[in-house]
Amino acid sequence: MVHGFYAFHLHFGRGPVLNPVPENRARRSALAHRSPIDIQARHRRGRLRPKVPVRQPWAIPDAQWDELFAQMRCTRDRALLACYVSSGARASELLGVQLSDIDWHKGQLWVISKGTRERQPVPVSPEALAHLAAYLEEAGLPGPGEPVWRTRRGEVKPLTYWAARRILQRATEHLGMNWTLHDAQHTAATRLARDPAMTLAEVQTILRHAHITTTALTSPRSVETVAAGEVEGHGGKEAEVRRGVP
């Protein structure tokens, strides 16, 4: 990017005569002849290119979570936020859940995956199911093919992403916070990754990540700790821990 900046101004006769950031010719040559269906190979970073640190996803701390959950104004909002933080589902996926997608016995919801468009199960905590049951008892059951999450005022309509986003915004503005629906998903992922009784591969399956490296970004544990957890998870004693639920 910095090389391109200087190259752009050099084209118009501005800046230094020579580009101070060398071009990575090996990487450029490889990308020029690469088929789009091939897996992209790793290349050495060019000279003067700083290494960009990997940013850890934001997870809502437990104390702030309690404050945030207490700000939910109605049964529907409490049920929605509880399902988000216990399932790890994406915002659009959870909003599309219908009554037939709720498996009360197994404690899971079926969602249409945003990436593959396949119908897949996601776990949900007993507390979230209790909030969901209370919401359905209060609002009434949706009709066939209608989503569970609906508006509360005026004509009953499906709850949109922007409406769900605004629910969380009102609460965070009141508390002076800045959490989003996406952060709720990262919170679920982080809580799962903190569970020493679960392997990283199991967390990957629950979160439906295509690559385990994506799942590893949510883990606050070191590589050594994760490796030890993998061994213990396959043959060791399972620890009794509290799952990340509201």
GISUL-V602468 format. One record per run of one state. SS is the DSSP state (alpha for helix, beta for strand, coil for the rest). FROM is the first residue (numbers start at 1). TO is the last residue. Records with the same first field share a line. If there is no record, write none. Layout:
SS=FROM-TO, FROM-TO
This chain:
coil=1-1, 12-24, 33-61, 71-74, 88-90, 96-97, 104-107, 113-118, 124-125, 140-146, 148-149, 151-157, 159-160, 176-180, 195-199, 208-211, 217-222, 236-246
alpha=2-11, 25-32, 62-70, 75-87, 91-95, 99-101, 126-139, 161-175, 181-194, 200-207, 212-216, 223-235
beta=98-98, 102-103, 108-112, 119-123, 147-147, 150-150, 158-158
